[in-house]
């Protein structure tokens, strides 16, 4: 450092160190050279400190990303993965990139057609009312293993991220059971009114009472998106649904639910709606995991 300072002064003052010849050098010039060099040195040190600060920030961010990726790898993204080892119905934690990085609890059904079903709606008693407002239907409500609605935002995230099929189970008070299955099920986003955008081919024993609602937006008592000009269908039938003018089916009505293909006037004892990734979706998921 002293050599560098002297070298800088020598250049400015014009002193030749290899001879006895010396030139006059103003003392003020020497001071200015010292000051200028020290300023440059301090600036260089500050730049170096800034670089190391930036490196430390990058390392912290990389560590955070690695931790997030580790969590995503360890937490399943569907009921097919979550219950793959136990093959038991119950509550599991999964994560969904389109919804949130934070894992959340869902109920997985392993008893129907080889399992892997995610329960999105269930009615087994009148303990939980389904006559709710828009925000509650958006976010979900109820108890996972009892009366439950998963929430429209999650429904949109699941069904828009990968193709899903829909399976509905219904039971009458007589004990007789029915089912309806649709090869595809897609719910749009909130800006569209969470419409029932796509409903695939029907099969089952309950009769097709949902295709009539395909394309309909979701309606609640405080958000009227139906096509019935005289009233709000959700107010009339006490619960949110994909109403048109008004319904051939309504599983969220005052306790019991209704499915026209089973009975127009008779309420149901229990209902359960479930979704599962299609075979094509499963193939895409397995390729993505690799």
N, C-alpha and C positions, 0 to 999 in steps of 0.2 A: 504493500500500500504506500509506504514512504517513497519507494523507488518510483512508483507511478506518479505520485505528487511531484517529486523532483523532476521527473521526465517532462511533465506538463509545464512546470515553471521554466525549465530549460528552453523549451521550444518557444515560449512566449518572450522570455528575457533575451534569448539569443546567446546564451553562454555556451561555449564550447568546452566540454569537460576534458577533452583530449589535448588541449593546448593551454598555454598560460594567458591566452588572450581572453579578456572579459569585456563585455559590453555593458554599458550602463543599463540598469534595470530599475524602473520606478517601483518603489515598494508597494504603492497602491495596486499596481498591476499584479504583483505577486498575491496580494490579499484577494483580489477578484478571481484569480485562477483557482486559489484554494476553495473559495466559496462556490464557484461554478462546479468544480469537480465534486465537492461534497454533496451539492444538490443533485448532481447526476447519480452519484453513488446511492444517496437516499431514495431517489426515484426508482433506481434499479432494484433496490431491496424491497421497496413497496410492491413493485410489479411481481417480484418473486413470491412475496407473502400472499398477494392476491391469487397467484397461480396455485399455490398450495391450498389456499382456502377453497378455490373452485374444485380442486382435486378431491378435497375432503367431502365437499357437498355431493360430488358425483359418486364417490364411494358409498356415501350414506344412501343416496337414491337407488343405486344398484343393489345394495343390501335389502332395501325395502321391497324392491321389485322381486328379488329372489325369494324373499319370505312370502310374498303374495302368491307367487307361482307355486311355491311349495304347498301352501294351503289349498290352492285350487286343485293340485294333483292329488292331495290326500282326501279331499271332500268330493263325493260323487255329484254328478250333475243331473241324475234322474233316479227314479225308483228302480229301474232295471239294474243300475249299478249299486245303489244303496242296499238293496236286499239280496244281492247276488250270492252272498255267502250263507245268510241265515234262512232265506226263503220263508220268512215269517212276516205276516202283516203287522204294522205298527208305525210308530213315529220315528222318522229318520231326519238327519240333517243333510241338506244338499245345497249346492250353489248354482247360480244361473247368471252367466255373464251379462245377458241383456237386462237383468233386473238389478242385481247387486253383487258386489265382491264379497259381501258378508254372508256366510251360510245361514240358512233359515230352516225351520222345522216344517215337515210335510207328513201326511199320512199315506203310507204305501200299502196297497192291497195285493196280496200274493195268492189269494184263493180263487181268483177268476182267470180262466184260460191262461195258465202258465205264469201268471203274476206280472209284476212290473208296472202296475197301474197306480197313478197318482190321483188321489181323491180330491175333487175340486168342489163338491157339494154333497152334503149328507143331511137328511131329516129322519130322525128316529123318535122324536118326542116334541112336545110343545114347550120345552124348557128354554129354547132360544127363539125369539121372534125374528121373522125375516122381512117385516115391513120396515125397511131401513132407508136412509137417505143415500145420495150419490157417493159421498165420501166413504161411507162404511162399505158400500158394495165395491168401491174401487180398492180399498185397502184390505178388505176381508174381515170376518168376525166369527165368533163361536169358539168351540173347543174341538181340537183336531180329531179326537177319537169319538166325538159325539155329534151334535148338531153343528154344522160348519159350512162356511163359504170362503173359498180360498182368496178371493179378490180379483177384480177384473184386470188390474195392472199385472199381476203374476200370470193370469190366463193369457194376456196378450204376449207377454215375454216368452212364455213356454211355446205357444202355438205359432209364433212368428219366427222363432229361432230354428225350428225343425218341425217337419210334418208329424202331426199326431192324429190318432184315431180316438173316438169317443165311445164309451160304453156306459149305458144307464141301466140301473137295476131299480125295479119298483115292486112293491108288495101291497096287496089289498088287505083289508081287515079280516077277510076270510082266510088269509094265509097263502093265497095263491100268488105266485111270483111271475114277473114278466121282465123282459129285457129288450133294449133297443141299442143297436150298434151302428155307428156311422164311420165310414172308412177314412174320413178326414174331418178335421175340426179346427177352424181358424177364427180367432177373435181379433178385431182391429184395435187400434190405439185410442186413447182418450180424445184426441183431436177429431177423430171420426165419429165419436160417440160409442166406442167399444162395440162395433157391429158384429153380428154373427156372419162373417164374411164368406166363409166356405163351409159347406156341410156335405160330406161325401155320400156314397151309396149306403142305403139303409139295409139292415137285416135284423131279424129278431122276432119276438112273439107279442110285442106290445102294440104293434102298428106304428106307422110312421106319422108322428104328430109334431115333428120338429122342422121338417123341410119347409113347411109353410112359413116359418120364421126366418129362413135364410135371407140374409141381406138386411135384416132389421137392426136398428140401433138399440142399445140398452136404455131402458126407461126406469126411473125410480120416482118416488112420490114428489121429489123436489126437482126432478129433471125430466121433463116430458119430451121424449123423442119419438113417440109412436105416431101412427097415421090416423088415429081416431080423433076427429076434430071436436067431438062433443065433450070429451073428458080425458083425464089422464088414466090410462089403463092400470098403472101401478097403484093409483089411489083406489080405483074400483075393486081391484083384486088383491090388494094388501100385500104387495111384494114386488121387487124388481125383476125384470125379465126382458127378453128380446121381443117386445110387443109389436104387432102390426095394427090390426083393427078388431079385436084385441089379441085372442090367442086360441090355438088348438091344443096347446100344452102350456103349463105354468107350474113348475116344480117348487117355486118359492112363494106360493100363495099362502094364505092363512093355513095353519098346520094341516098337513096332509098332502098338498100338491095335487095337480090334476093333469091327466094325460088322456086326450080325447080318444085315442085308439083303444083304451081300456074301458073308460066310461066317461061320458060327458059330465055327468052330475055327481059322480061318486069321488070323494077324496081318497087319497092313498094313505096307507099306514106308514110307509117308509119309502124313501128314495135315496139313491146314491149315484152321483155322476163321477166318472173317472176318465182320465186321458192317459195314453201311452204312446211313446214314439213308434212310428210305423217301421217296417222292416227296412225301408230305404233310409229313413232317418237313423236307425241303428247302425247301418253300414257306414254312413257318413260320420257318425260319432266315433266309431272304432278307428276309422282312417285318421281322424283328427287327433285321436289319442296317441297314435304312433308318431 
